[in-house]
Amino acid sequence: MTNWRHHLRWLNLALFLLYPLSWYAPLLRAGFMPLFGLSEISILSGLQSLWKSDIFLALIVTLFALFAPLIKTLGLALVQFDLLDRRSLPVLEIIGKLAMADIFLIALYITLSKGMGVGRVEPAWGLYLFTACILTSIMLGFIEKRRTPEPSL
């Protein structure tokens, strides 16, 4: 195994630590009036609110934000360690794109709320961390898909 493949495996495994961190990290800061402080909203705090108000939407967001990234990362790790057939890569690619939908929805929420002028919404470092995790996962999947499998002995 080449050295760069070894590093890609570790980078993928690091996502198992970085995803949960990004779920607790503040995605955005929101407030109604510029004079008052801004409340920090994370993926988990947003999900807690959703479960109280809209269970169907909470299920979708839970699937996209929590389960899709972890399933994709686990599947990719299994492929990288030759424990899962490479033919599963297209399915893992679709799962990774589902996780990206969450980032789109958050960006849309920020844009809409800024345009309404009712309050103030600012992106926070957790949004960038979560985005970086998703994009890293997509990039790792792309690299793995392009890699030619090593001949088995």
PyMOL commands that set and color helices and strands:
alter all, ss='L'
color gray80, all
select helices_A, chain A and resi 3-24+43-53+55-80+86-116+125-146
alter helices_A, ss='H'
color red, helices_A
select strands_A, chain A and resi 26-31+39-42+120-123
alter strands_A, ss='S'
color yellow, strands_A
deselect
rebuild
show_as cartoon
